[in-house]
Amino acid sequence: ESDEGLSLSDVVVNVGGATASCRHFPAHRAVLCSRSDYFRALLVGGFAETLQVQVSLPSCNPEAFETVLLYMYTGRLALQPHQIEQQVDETAVDLDLLQAVKMGNLAAATHALACGADPNFLDSTTGFRVVHLPCMPGVPEDVSGQIVTLLWTANADFSIAAANGAAPARLAAAHGRKVVMAALVKALRETPCFSINEVYDEAPEDWKSLLEDSSLEPALHVLDIADQLGLTHLGLLCEQWLARALRRANIFDLLRISDEFHCMQLRLICLHYFKRHRHCCKAAAFKSLPKELREEIVWSCQGV
């Protein structure tokens, strides 16, 4: 970026097309060609740009290209670490579920599970999990059985023992919760399964139209350009950055992105996350995934 370095540049990359955000980046052919197969073919491969001093990338994001250009000169990905919100968002929905079950609020519990709440969430203050609460006094008897059924369909684990060593069925029997016992017996006779053959509209192909977590956007613009320019190593660095940013709120975003850009490392990390958090498959966002992705998640969770 020094004046001397800029004076030695022999090509200008125009990024952003004719939009108001279009920017012009002085660069050196030798650097661009040594880093990118795309630029090598463009600048020394007999194209018209071979004899020109300007190259246009109208579909690229200028801010992201600045990061890409810095990578081509330094070999480093200059993106700020993802600022995870201290896990507040993730634990908040779990706490919502915990409170809804305690109050016997079936509608609120259903909503929390649809938002990705963990049906096996542990209340650190009492040592009991969500699955234990309907089995004890406190939750209204008339809805306790419905809550058990709801948690079961969300893949809750009713074999988990509480802090006192008692499993849910034992807790329900000890407290005379007959409605809960009946619901548990009925649930245990059935094998919970994921519904992957329901008819849903396929998710749009363009990641820009389906992205919900805007904090991922800078890295995804860089990944998009790396894919266009054939910068494989930069793509891997972006995958690592995105993997470190993974959390419950963006797991569906990242799985779709890994599919679109063929990011195998990120894809495997996402599938492993689903295997450890099977309840996420009951979230509403799961239904918006393309069928082949839903099937792959189910097979991964089932150990196929």
C-alpha positions in Angstrom: 0.0 0.0 0.0 3.0 2.3 0.0 3.3 5.0 -2.7 6.3 3.3 -4.1 4.4 0.0 -4.4 1.4 1.6 -6.0 3.6 3.4 -8.5 4.9 0.0 -9.7 1.5 -1.5 -10.2 0.7 -2.5 -13.7 -3.0 -3.4 -13.6 -6.2 -2.0 -12.0 -9.0 -4.2 -10.9 -12.4 -2.5 -11.1 -14.8 -4.2 -8.7 -18.5 -3.6 -8.4 -19.5 -2.8 -12.0 -21.3 0.5 -12.7 -22.7 0.8 -9.2 -22.0 3.7 -6.9 -20.0 1.4 -4.7 -17.6 0.5 -7.5 -13.9 0.7 -6.4 -10.6 0.5 -8.3 -7.7 -1.5 -6.9 -4.1 -1.0 -8.3 -2.3 -4.3 -8.3 0.6 -6.2 -9.8 0.1 -8.8 -12.5 2.8 -11.1 -11.1 1.1 -11.3 -7.7 -2.4 -11.9 -9.2 -1.2 -14.5 -11.6 0.9 -16.4 -9.0 -2.1 -16.6 -6.7 -5.1 -17.1 -8.9 -5.7 -19.4 -11.9 -8.4 -17.1 -12.9 -6.1 -14.1 -13.2 -3.4 -16.2 -14.8 -5.7 -17.3 -17.6 -7.1 -13.7 -17.9 -3.8 -11.8 -18.0 -1.4 -14.2 -19.7 -3.7 -16.6 -21.5 -4.5 -14.8 -24.7 -7.6 -13.0 -23.5 -8.2 -9.4 -24.5 -7.3 -8.3 -21.0 -3.7 -9.5 -21.6 -2.9 -6.3 -23.3 -5.0 -4.1 -21.1 -4.2 -2.4 -17.8 -7.7 -2.8 -16.3 -9.7 -5.8 -15.3 -13.4 -5.7 -14.3 -15.1 -7.9 -11.7 -18.6 -6.4 -11.8 -20.3 -9.1 -9.7 -17.9 -9.0 -6.8 -18.3 -7.1 -3.5 -15.7 -4.3 -3.3 -15.1 -4.6 0.5 -14.7 -8.4 0.2 -12.3 -8.0 -2.8 -10.1 -5.8 -0.7 -9.8 -8.6 1.8 -9.1 -11.1 -1.0 -6.5 -8.8 -2.5 -4.8 -8.4 0.9 -4.8 -12.2 1.2 -3.1 -12.6 -2.3 -0.3 -10.3 -1.1 0.1 -11.6 2.5 -1.4 -15.1 2.6 -3.6 -14.1 5.6 -7.4 -13.8 6.0 -8.0 -10.3 7.4 -11.5 -10.8 8.9 -12.4 -9.8 12.4 -13.1 -12.8 14.7 -16.8 -13.6 14.8 -18.4 -11.9 17.8 -20.6 -14.6 19.4 -23.1 -13.0 21.6 -21.8 -14.7 24.8 -24.2 -17.6 24.1 -27.0 -15.4 25.3 -29.3 -16.1 22.4 -28.8 -19.9 22.7 -29.4 -20.2 26.4 -32.3 -17.7 26.3 -34.4 -20.1 24.2 -33.5 -23.0 26.5 -34.5 -21.0 29.5 -37.8 -20.1 27.7 -38.5 -23.8 27.3 -37.6 -24.5 30.9 -40.0 -21.8 32.2 -42.8 -22.8 29.8 -42.6 -26.4 31.0 -42.6 -25.3 34.7 -45.7 -23.2 34.1 -47.4 -25.9 32.0 -47.6 -23.6 29.0 -47.9 -26.0 26.1 -48.0 -23.3 23.4 -44.9 -21.5 24.8 -43.0 -24.8 25.0 -44.0 -25.7 21.4 -42.7 -22.3 20.3 -39.4 -22.6 22.2 -38.8 -26.0 20.6 -39.6 -24.7 17.2 -36.9 -22.0 17.8 -34.3 -24.8 18.6 -34.5 -25.1 22.3 -32.8 -28.2 23.8 -35.4 -30.6 25.3 -32.6 -32.1 27.5 -31.5 -28.7 28.8 -30.1 -28.8 32.4 -31.2 -26.3 35.0 -27.9 -25.8 36.8 -29.7 -24.3 39.9 -31.8 -27.4 40.6 -29.9 -30.2 38.8 -33.0 -31.2 36.9 -33.4 -31.2 33.2 -36.5 -30.2 31.2 -37.5 -33.8 30.7 -37.7 -34.3 34.5 -40.0 -31.4 35.2 -43.4 -32.9 34.1 -42.6 -36.0 36.2 -42.6 -33.9 39.5 -45.2 -31.8 41.3 -45.4 -28.3 40.1 -46.3 -28.8 36.4 -50.1 -28.8 36.1 -51.3 -32.4 36.0 -53.8 -31.8 33.1 -51.1 -30.8 30.6 -48.1 -32.8 31.9 -48.8 -35.7 29.6 -49.1 -33.5 26.6 -45.8 -31.9 27.5 -44.1 -35.3 27.8 -45.4 -36.2 24.3 -44.2 -32.8 23.0 -40.7 -33.3 24.4 -40.6 -36.9 23.1 -41.4 -35.8 19.5 -38.6 -33.3 19.9 -36.2 -36.2 20.6 -35.9 -35.7 24.3 -33.9 -38.4 26.1 -36.2 -39.8 28.9 -33.4 -42.1 30.0 -31.3 -39.3 31.5 -31.1 -39.5 35.3 -31.6 -36.5 37.5 -29.1 -35.3 40.0 -30.6 -37.7 42.6 -30.0 -40.6 40.2 -33.7 -41.1 39.3 -34.8 -41.3 35.6 -38.0 -39.6 34.5 -40.2 -42.7 34.8 -38.9 -43.4 38.3 -39.6 -39.7 39.3 -43.1 -39.9 37.9 -43.9 -43.1 39.8 -42.5 -41.8 43.0 -44.7 -38.7 42.8 -47.8 -40.6 41.6 -47.9 -38.8 38.2 -50.2 -41.3 36.5 -50.9 -39.1 33.5 -47.1 -38.7 32.9 -46.6 -42.5 33.3 -49.2 -43.2 30.7 -47.6 -40.7 28.3 -44.2 -42.2 28.9 -45.4 -45.7 28.3 -47.1 -44.7 25.1 -44.1 -42.7 23.9 -41.7 -45.5 24.6 -43.7 -47.9 22.5 -43.2 -45.7 19.5 -39.9 -44.9 17.8 -39.4 -41.2 17.2 -38.3 -40.4 13.7 -37.7 -37.4 11.7 -40.2 -36.5 9.0 -38.1 -35.8 5.9 -40.7 -36.5 3.2 -43.0 -33.7 3.9 -43.6 -31.4 1.0 -41.8 -28.0 1.3 -40.6 -25.5 -1.2 -37.0 -26.0 -2.0 -34.7 -23.3 -0.5 -33.4 -20.7 -3.0 -30.0 -21.4 -4.5 -28.6 -17.9 -3.9 -27.0 -17.7 -0.4 -27.7 -14.0 -0.3 -31.4 -14.6 -0.4 -31.5 -17.2 2.3 -28.9 -15.9 4.8 -30.5 -15.0 8.2 -27.3 -14.4 10.2 -26.0 -11.1 8.8 -22.8 -11.3 10.8 -21.6 -14.1 8.5 -22.0 -12.0 5.4 -18.4 -10.5 5.2 -16.9 -14.0 5.2 -19.4 -15.3 2.7 -18.7 -12.5 0.3 -15.0 -13.4 0.6 -15.8 -17.1 0.1 -17.8 -16.3 -3.0 -14.9 -14.4 -4.6 -12.4 -17.1 -3.6 -14.7 -19.6 -5.3 -14.8 -17.4 -8.5 -11.1 -16.8 -8.6 -10.0 -20.4 -7.8 -8.4 -19.4 -4.5 -8.6 -22.8 -2.8 -6.5 -22.0 0.3 -8.5 -18.8 0.9 -11.7 -20.9 0.7 -10.4 -23.2 3.4 -9.5 -20.2 5.6 -13.1 -19.0 5.2 -14.4 -22.4 6.1 -12.3 -22.3 9.3 -13.6 -18.9 10.2 -17.2 -19.9 9.6 -16.8 -23.1 11.6 -15.6 -21.0 14.6 -18.7 -18.9 14.2 -21.1 -21.8 14.2 -23.8 -21.7 16.8 -27.4 -22.8 17.0 -28.8 -19.6 15.5 -26.9 -20.0 12.2 -26.4 -23.8 11.9 -29.0 -24.0 9.0 -27.4 -21.0 7.2 -24.0 -22.6 7.4 -25.1 -26.0 6.2 -26.8 -24.5 3.1 -23.6 -22.4 2.5 -21.4 -25.5 2.8 -23.6 -27.2 0.2 -23.6 -24.4 -2.3 -19.8 -23.8 -2.1 -18.9 -27.5 -1.7 -17.2 -26.8 1.6 -16.6 -30.3 2.8 -14.9 -29.4 6.1 -17.7 -27.1 7.1 -20.3 -29.6 6.0 -18.9 -32.3 8.2 -18.7 -29.9 11.2 -22.4 -29.0 10.6 -23.5 -32.6 10.4 -21.5 -33.4 13.6 -23.3 -30.5 15.3 -26.7 -32.0 14.3 -25.6 -35.4 15.6 -24.9 -33.8 19.0 -28.0 -31.6 19.0 -30.7 -33.8 17.4 -33.5 -31.6 18.7 -32.4 -29.0 16.1 -34.1 -31.2 13.5 -37.4 -30.3 15.0 -36.8 -26.6 14.4 -38.9 -24.9 11.8 -35.8 -24.0 9.8 -35.1 -27.7 9.3 -38.2 -28.0 7.1 -36.9 -25.3 4.8 -33.8 -27.3 3.8 -33.7 -29.1 0.5 -34.8 -32.7 0.9 -31.3 -34.1 0.2 -29.9 -32.1 3.0 -32.6 -33.2 5.4 -32.0 -36.8 4.5 -28.2 -36.4 5.0 -28.8 -34.9 8.5 -31.1 -37.8 9.4 -28.7 -40.4 8.2 -25.9 -38.7 10.1 -28.0 -38.6 13.3 -28.9 -42.3 12.9 -25.3 -43.3 12.4 -25.9 -44.5 8.9 
